Amino acid sequence: MRSFLAFTLGIPLLACADTAPTPNPGRAPEAVLGDKHRPLLDTHCKGCHGPEKQKGKFRVDDLSYRITDPQTAERWQKVLDALNSGEMPPEEEKQPGAQQKADLLDELAHALVAARRSLSDQHGLITLRRLNQREFKNTIRSLLGVDVDTSDLPADTDASRFDTVGANLFMSGNQFEQYETIAREALDEASVLHAAHGTQKLLRLEVESTNAAISSYVAENLDAHERAKAWVNAVDAAANRPENASVVAALRKNSKTDAIFRRSWEKIQGAPSPETFGFSTVENNADKANRAFANGHASLANQTRYLQKPGLETGAYLALHDIDGGLNGSLFIRFPNDFPPGDYKIRVRAGLAPGAAPERRFIDFGFKGRSRPTTSVHEVTGTLENPGIFEIPFHRNWKHRDQNAYGVYIREKGTADSFEQLNFKREQGRKLNGIGPEPVIWVDWIEIERVPESEEAVPPGLRALTGIPLDDKHAVPKPEVLRTGFQRFALEAFRGAPPSDRYLDRLLAHYQEARAQGTRHSVALRETLAVVLASPKFLYRAEPAETRRPLRGLEMATRLSFFLWGEPPDTALRTLGENGDLLVPQSLARETDRLLDDPRSKEFVRAFTRQWLNLDRLDFFQFNPTLYPRFDYGAKLSAKNEVYESVALLLRENGSIRNLLKADYVVVNPVLADYYGLPAIHGDQFRKVPIPPESPRGGLLGMAAILAMGSNGEHTSPVERGAWILRKVLNDPPPPAPANVPALTRLAGKVLTTKERVMAHQENPQCASCHRKIDPLGFALENFDAVGLWRTQDSYQATDDQGKPIPKAVKTWDIDPSGAFHRGPEFRDFPEMRSLVAAKDEAFARGMISALIEFGLGRPCGFSDEPLVDSLLLQARAKNLSLRATLHALIQSEPFHMK
Amino acid sequence: MTSSRRQFLRSSTSLIALPFLESLGFRRFASAATVASRPKRLVFLGLGWGLTTETWFPDNQKPGADYPLPLGLEPLARHKADFSVLQGLTHRFVNAGHQGSTFWLTGANQFAVPGKSFHNTISADQVAAAQFGRETRFTSLQLDCGTYAGNSGHGPGLSVAWDASGKPVAGQKNPVEAFHRLFSSEDTPIEKRKTLLRQRHSVLDTVLEDAHDLRRGLGNDDNAKLEEYFEGIRDIEIRLGKDEQWLEIPRPKPSMPAPKSVLAGYKEIELMYDILVAALQTDSTRVIGYRQPVDTLLTSLDIKVFPHDMSHYHSTMGEKLDASQRRDTANSELLAGLIDKLKASKEPDGSSLFDHTTIAFGTNTRTEHNGDNCPTLLAGHGAGLKMGHNIVLPKGTPLCNAWLTLLQGSGVQVERHGDSTGPIKELLA
């Protein structure tokens, strides 16, 4: 990090002591439409919308080509809408040339986007920021050491902005009450956690205990099958008697299957009851016998095979979840009642059966409970003879006790994400060996351990309450003691901003009123503290200023910490803020590095990257498990983490953001290494793995998560992918999809290649104006299928109304990724396109810097920020576009120091 | 009540009236009263991603009462005389294709305010609530589909409702939540509840103290933002005021059992409709908005097409078109069921709930990214509007004109709404 200190010293720094630097208002570039479009409007519009006639009370001839006010923007929008909808020029009039029209639409749409951006520019004004959902959760965790569920809070943002933008963070009465509720829950949780401080617990489950149940289950099934066979034979014998012929014929006619036929055994003279053969439960015994009879094939064979596997005396296998239960679809360990909340570890000793395919060496881990998906995915190393132990840390909430998260499970990866997947895997296995997939993961034991907290590990919120018991086992403290405790707690919760005396008086009064009503001390205390956590100084990050002014030290500490950690400053940072040291550039740079090196910077990496790259889209749809069996939940989770880990690596290794465009490495875990067909790696963590030069991986455009987002879970979407590249990589976002464009219907039912279908849209100038830029980029990625795996062919199958394939309405073609940038260079394939994109690293850096400004400053990045963007880019370029250097430059910049 | 709160409450114009009780005597008296004397109700059902243009709209060459029902409206055949379809309505400021609900009831211009990238104004339901809500336990009720809103094409917002400052109003995200908010009975004795109310006031006083402290020294923009907090507290104060007024009156018993589990899609909408009817029946509120799930509706119909893609059925037709049409049919079936229930629900004067209710059923997105000819269906006789007609209006008629007509017809004192230019004559009976 030495090099950084030198760097930060080298750039122009800000004097933040007494003199307020005048903020640079910046010059908003005007949104201007080129004069070259005037002839088109003059020729085709002026006749009816000009000096002579003003049809619809609308004139185009006096419209300013500089769009500087909302009224002009609105009038141009009308022009754009009328052209897009095909309403103007009227059908019977002479139409402008397609190319000419597309160019006008292209430029006008962009000019309007620019005008909106310019008109909505906040000119550096940062609106008071409420803690967003994520920051609220993190802040509670840092204050009280507990995790709260914030999913009930209203969403903070729409897709187009970061969740840090103050102007978009609203507040309402309902929301206030939700904050109160969550605060109470957090305090309850903290009390329970505190009471368990230092507790160690350990429980080991020797999983061979599960085999006895399996064995008796299988024995029962075998026996039932034999008895059922005997019953079926007896019924058949009776049915074959001549005197039953007519009855049987009638029954057969109405029975689709033998099983249904046998349900009517009573009508067949001489047929014995299923009860005779031991099927004597309350009802439906014939059905039970039928099922036991049918069970004779794959299912029973599957169960029997299990019992013949080696190693059952000392362990058990993870199997595919059996339709009838019985086998270990997962291994589960339940928390005993006296295991308190806290930090836990689960340890598993396991090994792989000989011959296990490498892609089957992973397990999913998660909490048992209603609709709780896999939390993480892990690699099993070792063999039956020489098992390995892996360890997964997790936090157990007290509140989870009654949310069905009463234990934790492990199961083979990708075997039970959905029923569809489960059935598919079973069928696949049966096709292979007639029985089903062979279990390959053998487990010796599982244990869970509660990790005791160290003596000094008391969260700051509780430390502030020293001297005040959280329970009712001790004497109730005197009012002075309580008041001091409230003061210290509020000071901590308000991140160093002092609570007023009257506020403290009211808190105390509130506590005393509750006590007077007979409320227990512990409850009254928590109720009172919950009020603090719903107070404005906790919920808002105020930087009080009547006019623009530089930040004070403590405010700077808070801004920095929320930027890089998404939570309040720790004691060290707060102290530097309080004594003003933080405002010294070197000290600020040192703290920036410290925060970035701390594991808590994970929050910056995730929150920023997720929103910047729009990663939420990955969770928009279900990936079809039968079309894409390899992209199971564990693979998807790993793919998403790859994006985060790639950004984290840049921070760790002082890497250039150019590596996000093209890199000679990938950052993967064993699951992804397998997914990408790289040589196997071992150990759960993500790490940098070199790739050969000809590999399509390396850089965002080769990442499975990014590619899968550009699909709908079934098919790729070249349009979505191309638009994403323009938005996120080339910093040239297409304008919003125009409203009211006439639909193209003539392609329906035609069997076309993706390219033919998409290209047909470009015949229409309204569509061509944007799609000529978007589509070629998307086509270049067609070698990646909907889940980012490489392919050379694609096919289209037309379907009928029911979604069933229409026979023969199918087309398969070799993918042609070649194309050209709109009015730009040509490329033959994906690697060439990627190289061309990688050469536009400045555009990419610009886009990323704008995003960092918005995320970090909590306001949209407007035109007036262009000088700031320029300056940051200049500084970043001097440092090889290092992400870390860019962050340093932003943090040292004047706007970052200004309210 | 402390002086600060009295001051605080004075700033709101809310008037809290005592509830209207139906004694037996009143019932006998009311049966002679005219239908018009019952309170008016308004229901706004937001559909997110539009519908199938070709098969949902009646033929616009056949305006009037004698029009053949198109495929998408067929399930509504038995109610044909009780709803009207409006064609030609639009919000002139809305150019976004993925926002079925954000401006649906407001008609605002997102970019109206320089220096802001998002602006909205009060929604029609909240205009009605400001007036109707004084007399009911709940000023208005917002039902919502929560996290599914994005994939359902509703756009930014937390429900169809936007308050007087153009802020999103949050809703109840599932039937269980909605039911409990409306009908969970209070076991706590009245004295205890009075104490609890006093403690609530004490909490609000405390946070206000901190808010006042914080306000000192804030600039204008920050102050405007913090004002939301004050408004929030003021809303709670008003609600507490109502709670005090309603303290002695037990919660009504709904005619339905409490929903147990959270259903998704078709069943969920059906259940929300039941709750909606129960809320109106018990006169718990008179204004209800609902942002319906589209995403889970498709899943529940076993449709695999991604909701957004369904709207772009023109390129491939086939499966996407089929999904779009099945969605329309499901929506119409559900609406027909809702109308059945409203018709079956008798008011104390013998008329039906449907006679006093108007349902607005539609969205700001038609098909694909199109916002012209916003699908709009009005049902019910609460606003005295012309029912049973296919009303074809001049292209580009402000959708807000429909809201204005609806509000005025329901007795809301309002001169204009959004970008309205006047009531729609063709809609007046």
Contacts between the chains, C-beta under 8 A, distances in Angstrom:
chain1	res1	chain2	res2	distance
A	70	B	109	7.8
A	70	B	111	6.3
A	70	B	112	6.6
A	70	B	114	6.7
A	73	B	111	7.1
A	74	B	93	7.7
A	74	B	109	7.6
A	77	B	95	6.5
A	81	B	95	6.9
A	85	B	372	7.0
A	116	B	111	5.4
A	116	B	117	7.5
A	119	B	111	6.5
A	119	B	114	5.2
A	119	B	115	7.8
A	120	B	111	6.4
A	120	B	114	7.0
A	120	B	115	6.3
A	120	B	116	5.7
A	120	B	117	4.0
A	121	B	115	6.7
A	122	B	115	5.6
A	122	B	116	7.7
A	123	B	115	7.2
A	125	B	115	7.5
A	125	B	221	5.8
A	127	B	221	5.5
A	127	B	222	6.7
A	127	B	225	5.4
A	128	B	218	7.0
A	128	B	221	7.4
A	128	B	222	3.9
A	128	B	225	4.1
A	128	B	226	6.1
A	130	B	225	7.9
A	152	B	173	7.8
A	154	B	158	4.8
A	154	B	168	7.3
A	154	B	170	4.6
A	155	B	147	7.6
A	155	B	158	7.2
A	158	B	155	7.3
A	158	B	156	3.9
A	159	B	150	7.3
A	161	B	117	7.6
A	166	B	225	6.6
A	167	B	116	6.6
A	167	B	117	7.7
A	167	B	118	7.5
A	167	B	225	7.5
A	168	B	118	6.7
A	170	B	167	5.1
A	170	B	168	6.3
A	170	B	228	6.1
A	171	B	228	4.2
A	171	B	229	5.1
A	171	B	231	7.9
A	171	B	232	5.3
A	172	B	163	7.8
A	172	B	167	6.8
A	172	B	169	7.0
A	172	B	170	6.3
A	172	B	228	7.2
A	172	B	231	7.5
A	172	B	232	4.8
A	172	B	235	6.9
A	173	B	231	7.8
A	173	B	232	4.2
A	173	B	233	6.9
A	173	B	234	7.7
A	173	B	235	3.6
A	173	B	236	4.4
A	173	B	239	7.1
A	174	B	170	5.0
A	174	B	232	7.8
A	175	B	170	6.7
A	175	B	232	6.7
A	176	B	207	7.8
A	176	B	229	7.5
A	176	B	232	4.9
A	176	B	233	6.7
A	176	B	236	6.7
A	177	B	236	7.1
A	180	B	203	7.6
A	499	B	210	6.9
A	499	B	213	7.8
A	500	B	209	6.7
A	500	B	210	7.2
A	500	B	213	4.6
A	502	B	209	5.4
A	502	B	213	7.9
A	503	B	206	6.6
A	503	B	209	4.6
A	503	B	210	5.1
A	503	B	213	6.5
A	506	B	202	7.4
A	506	B	205	6.1
A	506	B	206	4.1
A	506	B	209	5.5
A	507	B	206	6.0
A	509	B	202	7.0
A	510	B	199	7.4
A	510	B	202	5.0
A	510	B	203	6.7
A	510	B	206	5.8
A	513	B	198	7.7
A	513	B	199	6.4
A	513	B	202	6.0
A	514	B	199	6.7
A	517	B	195	5.7
A	517	B	199	7.6
A	531	B	203	5.4
A	531	B	206	5.3
A	531	B	207	6.4
A	534	B	203	7.9
A	534	B	207	6.1
A	535	B	206	7.5
A	535	B	207	4.9
A	535	B	210	4.3
A	535	B	211	7.7
A	536	B	207	6.8
A	536	B	210	5.5
A	536	B	211	4.6
A	536	B	214	4.9
A	536	B	226	6.6
A	536	B	229	5.5
A	537	B	210	5.5
A	537	B	213	7.5
A	537	B	214	5.6
A	539	B	229	7.7
A	540	B	214	7.0
A	540	B	225	8.0
A	540	B	226	6.9
A	540	B	229	7.6
A	542	B	214	5.6
A	542	B	218	6.8
A	542	B	222	7.1
A	544	B	214	7.6
A	544	B	216	7.2
A	544	B	217	3.6
A	544	B	218	5.2
A	544	B	219	7.9
A	544	B	222	7.5
A	545	B	217	7.2
A	545	B	218	7.6
A	545	B	219	5.6
A	545	B	222	8.0
A	546	B	217	6.7
A	546	B	218	7.9
A	546	B	219	5.5
A	547	B	219	7.1
A	620	B	151	6.0
A	620	B	306	7.5
A	621	B	306	5.3
A	624	B	304	7.9
A	712	B	306	4.4
A	712	B	309	5.7
A	713	B	306	6.8
A	714	B	304	7.6
A	736	B	95	6.9
A	736	B	96	6.1
A	736	B	97	7.4
A	737	B	97	5.2
A	737	B	98	8.0
A	737	B	369	4.9
A	738	B	95	7.4
A	738	B	97	7.9
A	738	B	369	6.8
A	739	B	94	7.6
A	739	B	95	5.1
A	739	B	96	7.4
A	739	B	97	5.5
A	739	B	369	5.0
A	739	B	370	5.8
A	739	B	371	4.8
A	739	B	372	7.3
A	740	B	369	7.3
A	740	B	370	4.9
A	740	B	371	6.7
A	740	B	372	5.1
A	741	B	368	7.5
A	741	B	369	7.1
A	741	B	370	7.9
A	743	B	314	3.8
A	743	B	367	7.4
A	743	B	368	6.2
A	744	B	314	6.1
A	744	B	315	6.4
A	745	B	314	5.0
A	745	B	317	7.4
A	747	B	315	5.9
A	747	B	316	7.2
A	748	B	314	7.0
A	748	B	315	7.2
A	748	B	316	6.1
A	748	B	317	3.4
A	748	B	318	7.0
A	748	B	321	7.7
A	749	B	316	7.9
A	749	B	317	5.9
A	749	B	318	6.6
A	757	B	315	6.6
A	757	B	316	7.8
A	761	B	315	7.8
A	798	B	318	6.4
A	799	B	318	5.3
A	799	B	319	4.8
A	800	B	318	6.6
A	800	B	319	7.7
A	801	B	318	6.7
A	801	B	319	7.0
A	801	B	321	7.6
A	801	B	322	4.0
A	802	B	319	7.9
A	802	B	322	7.2
A	803	B	304	6.5
A	803	B	319	4.7
A	803	B	322	7.4
A	860	B	117	5.6
